[in-house]
């Protein structure tokens, strides 16, 4: 049986902190079922902002299962000699960016996320 495509990244994340640089990986989607965007940031050292940030998008496939995107992420991390990986274990919110893709507190394209806590996925209030 083939291993799930995300398994190598999840395995790196489970190893915990092993030094800098650190790769942060977050998945975004219109709901909590399909990830259409993944963002990977490279943090070079303690108390430093991300030095490089790259985003991948797919409207047709879940980025967590897209072998080409996952290979590009692995290459990006190798290029930056990443020692530690931090990855969210769920879809972390809407793939659209406030101020860029829409104005206001909620995305008109992703009603699923309106009134939801991004960390838990539960309705707020």
Protein Blocks (a to p, Z undefined) as FASTA:
>chain_A
ZZdfklmmmmmmmnopnbjcddddddddfblkbccbdcddddfbghiacfbdcddddfkb
cfklmmklmmmmmmmmmmnopabdcddfbdfbjfbdehklpgcjbdfklmmlgopafklo
paeZZ
